[in-house]
Amino acid sequence: MVAGLAARGWARFGPDPAIARWASAALPLAREALAQSTEPLRCGGTWDVGLDLLPNESDAAVGGVALEGAAMSAIAALYGMLPLHRAQLSAVYPGYPQPWEAESDAAYTYRLTRDAAHIDGILPVGPERRRMVREPHAYILGLPLTETGEGASPPVIWEGSHRIMARAFREAFAGYAAADWPDVDVTNVYHAARREVFATCPRVVLHAGPGEAVLIHRLALHGISPWQVGAAAPEDGRIIAYFRPELPGGIAEWLRVEE
């Protein structure tokens, strides 16, 4: 098991020359893709969510440059070589977050004070936006593409939260057939587990630069920290490429926490 991932819910790799070569090849493609995107910016113009924008191959290669190094070796050992989607290009700009019309005051406050902490793949469903597990990811791999200061909205994680979340969701699905799990309303369980995490787990800032990689456990509560005044960043902001392939084993595999 990768050092730290089982106990903490995250692991850092690098600086690694192999990751640095990939990041260097990916950055101009990322800039072009973000410039051509027609998706409206979120959070008052301070965040481009950048879903499925990087034109990488299914093995993550960009411009003929493979994604190699210790991070990918660890992922292959833990999860096998799952086919990868086009990476998300999360680009954050000075002033993040700002209020915007698509977000309630309560949601904005949660973003500002709790980093919009969430678990990927738990989606709002229906007119009442009840939460259900619809995208059981294997892992989250973050690869910074721009060099920034520590206050330029790095991702954050609540260390050890993956174990609390795993326990809560196992209890939520108890008594249901596995085939029905995607339709189980986990809203209340999810919110209660988040409150326990905030009360008991340390918040850790995961600042990193090009040539580094951060691997986050799929069940770890994580988010984006607010931009600190004066934080250094290039004109195109803080850009991180994210891969989060889905597990072939579905929710049953998603619930497993490695020892």
Buried (B, 14 or more C-beta within 10 A) or exposed (E): EBEBBBEBBBBBBBEBEBBBBBBBBBBEBBBEBBEEBEEEBBBBEBBBBBBEBBBBBEEBBBEEBBBBBBBBEBBEEBBEEBEBBBBBBBBBBBBBBBBBEEBEEEBBEBBBEBBBBBBBBBEEBEEEEBBBBBBBBBBBBBBBBBBBBEBBBBBBBBBBBBBBBBBBBEEBBEEEEEEEBBEBBBBEBBEEBBEBBBEEBEBBEBBBBBBBBBBBBBBBBBBBBBBEEEBEBBEBBBBBBBBBBBBEEBBEBBBEBEE
